[in-house]
């Protein structure tokens, strides 16, 4: 494990990580089997001569001894979980470090992108599209009526949206009104 961490090779950490997970599972099963014997914990401590501080453990009440054994198993399992997390964190760090050090090549599969419609069309195809809508300024300009003075009787008023037509209409209407005022007076 240390060699893999020093050399920066995450593959060397995986066997140790698997061994830790296996050890955690075995320790959990062992803890469960000992918890089944908690009522007889005094008897188990008395029979086993390899337990350190055997005389002090036998002098404890049975409930305190059971609580001490349970607390010992919980602390041992938490320590195992912590070290599993340390190895997993080191593995993730080394893996991401290798991935970030690799070159990335940007590649767009044009056949796939064309079938999905994600690429812009070429120039000839873009020219075939209909003309864009009119600009906002011309679309929102007020409509004006142009009065044309033609000798043709079929001439009618036409609607124009340009600014020059508005100025012509205003000038034509003003001159027509000034000509009619002296005649009516």
Protein Blocks (a to p, Z undefined) as FASTA:
>chain_A
ZZmmmnopaklmmmmmmmmmmmmmmmmmmmmmmmmmmmmmmmmmmmpmkbghklmmmmpc
fklmmmmmmmmmmmmmmmmmmmmmmmmmmmmmmmmmmmmmpccdddddfklmmmnopacc
dfklmmmpccddddfklmmpccdddddddfblkbccdddfbfklmmmmmmmmmmmmmmmm
mmmZZ
